[in-house]
Amino acid sequence: MRTVQNITVADDDHDVRLDRWFKRHFPDLSFIQLQKMCRKGEVRLDGHRVKPGDRIYAGQSVRVPPLGDRAVPKPDDVKPKAEHKLSDEDIKEVRSWVLYKDDQVIAINKPAGLATQGGTGQKRHLDGLLEALRYDSEHRPRLVHRLDKDTSGVLLLGRSANSAAALAKGFQSKETDKRYWALVKGVPHPTDGRIVLKMDKAPIKGGERMVVTEDGKKSMTDYAVVDSAPPEAAWLALKPHTGRTHQLRLHCAEMGHPIVGDGKYGGADAFLTGAISRKLHLHSQSVTFPHPKGGMMTVTAPLPPHMKESFAMLGFEVGEYEDPLQED
């Protein structure tokens, strides 16, 4: 390919990272080459500069500069990826997670321990199970946002490219309001406030983690103590205003009150003694979002078993919850 192309993102490529889109369509182009083209502004998305890790959506236009012999492979040369056939048990399990369903949206309660998308060593992940939620639709549902592997709770899916794009727009425009519950070590003082930090990724042995850095991206979270069992632990409501990787985990750790079970950011201080589970205690409790057909909608998810048990042991009454971060 020796001329510039402007390629419209197809429905099947909705909500993928730009680097994965290039890997799919230009397999001979290396990641380093793509990085250089992005830095120079040769690759653009709807006319704007873009980074390899940015997500792209159906209907957007990708400017692809001349690539020489690294052309799009012919359809006959592309072998379709074999899809894992789901068992009846898989389908039954996945459908048991459904909190809400209509012709536009499916909301599920993602279990803790299930990765949203595949990666190194991830043989079972939500993206590979979405066929179970097709029901009678001609479209496979699409992920609109993600949760960490060990975080449970509300996750929204679009039932078509258009509905997924509409839901994604709600996240981008900040109309969508997410609320998380966390069990943290100790009791924060003051008992409510706002955390603002600049954060970025840093390599560590065996992977990477987020750190506070002057050159990082701004992140912001509101927090409030819902209940406490001093001095051991507190139940926090968290409202993220930005969506950085591991934002809530880093924010709580930097506040001096790591999320219980989060050894990655809290070390040994992140664990309580006794019968409290060592699993991560972070849950996407509710999402309020603009529905693709209009109006606002809220979906809530019950606590996962390990957090429910921990809350009971600490005497926290979930049934009496009133959102302390609700705006007037």
C-alpha positions, -999 to 999 in steps of 0.1 A, spaced: 0 0 0 18 31 -12 -9 58 -8 -28 72 22 -60 54 31 -88 66 53 -105 34 66 -138 35 84 -138 13 116 -162 -16 110 -187 -29 135 -166 -59 142 -137 -36 152 -158 -15 176 -141 -7 210 -107 -22 203 -73 -6 209 -57 10 179 -27 -12 181 -48 -43 181 -67 -29 151 -35 -25 132 -23 -59 143 -56 -74 129 -55 -56 96 -17 -50 91 -1 -80 107 34 -72 93 35 -38 109 54 -38 141 43 -20 173 75 1 172 67 13 137 31 21 147 44 41 177 67 62 154 38 69 130 16 80 158 43 102 173 47 119 139 10 123 135 9 101 104 -18 80 119 -49 99 129 -84 91 141 -111 114 127 -84 139 119 -69 140 154 -37 127 168 -39 93 184 -19 69 206 -15 31 200 -34 24 232 -64 46 224 -97 28 218 -115 32 185 -152 28 177 -174 18 148 -178 46 123 -146 65 131 -121 70 104 -85 59 107 -59 76 86 -33 50 75 -1 64 58 17 46 30 30 13 44 49 0 14 46 -38 12 28 -40 46 -6 -41 29 -39 -54 42 -39 -92 36 -64 -105 11 -95 -120 26 -85 -155 13 -52 -152 32 -68 -146 65 -78 -176 86 -107 -169 109 -100 -173 146 -115 -204 160 -142 -196 185 -144 -215 218 -177 -234 219 -195 -226 251 -209 -255 272 -245 -254 285 -230 -249 320 -210 -218 307 -242 -203 292 -262 -209 323 -235 -194 345 -230 -163 323 -267 -157 321 -270 -159 359 -249 -127 361 -275 -106 342 -289 -77 362 -309 -60 334 -316 -67 298 -335 -50 270 -330 -47 232 -302 -22 236 -284 -29 268 -273 -58 290 -259 -51 325 -242 -79 343 -226 -84 378 -191 -95 368 -177 -119 393 -144 -112 411 -115 -131 396 -128 -130 360 -108 -109 335 -127 -87 312 -105 -94 282 -79 -119 273 -42 -115 280 -11 -134 290 -22 -165 308 -59 -156 306 -77 -186 291 -111 -177 305 -123 -141 302 -156 -123 298 -150 -113 262 -147 -150 253 -181 -157 270 -202 -130 255 -218 -153 229 -238 -167 258 -255 -133 260 -265 -130 224 -300 -145 231 -322 -139 200 -302 -110 187 -283 -111 154 -254 -92 171 -230 -104 197 -230 -80 227 -201 -56 230 -180 -45 259 -184 -8 266 -160 -4 296 -139 -27 317 -133 -37 353 -101 -51 368 -99 -89 370 -104 -89 408 -130 -62 409 -167 -73 408 -199 -55 399 -219 -37 373 -206 -39 337 -225 -26 307 -227 -42 273 -242 -28 241 -263 -52 221 -253 -37 188 -226 -14 174 -249 16 176 -260 10 212 -224 3 223 -213 36 207 -241 54 225 -232 39 258 -195 47 252 -204 83 245 -220 85 280 -186 75 295 -167 99 273 -190 128 281 -190 121 319 -228 117 319 -223 82 332 -219 81 370 -202 51 386 -202 43 423 -178 17 439 -178 2 473 -145 -7 490 -134 -20 523 -102 -3 534 -77 -7 562 -82 18 589 -106 48 589 -98 78 567 -98 113 583 -114 134 571 -142 110 565 -150 125 530 -130 144 504 -115 144 470 -83 127 459 -64 143 429 -31 128 417 -11 125 386 -4 89 378 13 67 352 25 32 346 59 20 359 76 -13 353 80 -37 382 93 -73 384 69 -95 366 47 -67 352 38 -31 358 19 -9 383 6 26 386 26 52 404 22 89 413 44 110 391 46 147 382 44 139 345 15 115 347 -22 119 338 -45 136 362 -68 114 381 -96 124 405 -119 104 429 -144 115 455 -147 93 486 -169 91 517 -169 68 547 -203 50 548 -196 31 580 -166 21 601 -153 -5 626 -124 15 641 -96 11 641 -96 -19 618 -116 -10 587 -140 13 570 -166 10 542 -160 36 515 -182 49 487 -160 60 458 -169 81 428 -142 82 401 -142 113 378 -115 98 356 -109 63 345 -72 56 349 -60 20 353 -61 9 390 -71 45 399 -92 36 430 -66 11 443 -37 36 440 -58 65 455 -68 45 485 -32 33 491 -18 69 487 -44 81 512 -29 56 537 -59 33 537 -53 6 511 -82 -15 499 -84 -48 519 -68 -76 499 -48 -53 476 -13 -65 482 -1 -49 450 -6 -14 462 -9 -18 499 16 -45 507 11 -64 540 -9 -35 554 -37 -43 530 -48 -74 549 -69 -78 580 -64 -105 606 -89 -131 615 -115 -145 591 -116 -115 567 -110 -128 532 -77 -119 515 -94 -113 482 -97 -77 468 -126 -59 484 -136 -35 456 -170 -36 439 -187 -16 412 -220 -11 431 -239 10 406 -238 27 373 -261 55 362 -261 61 325 -279 77 296 -299 49 279 -295 47 241 -332 53 237 -332 82 260 -335 90 297 -312 80 326 -310 46 341 -294 31 372 -283 -5 376 -270 -18 409 -252 -51 418 -252 -70 451 -219 -77 468 -198 -107 459 -198 -135 485 -164 -126 501 -173 -89 506 -208 -98 519 -192 -120 545 -166 -94 555 -193 -67 558 -214 -90 580 -185 -98 603 -178 -60 607 -214 -52 613 -220 -31 582 -257 -30 572 -260 -28 534 -298 -26 535 -295 8 552 -272 23 526 -277 59 515 -253 73 489 -232 99 507 -218 111 473 -251 118 457 -252 153 443 -281 175 454 
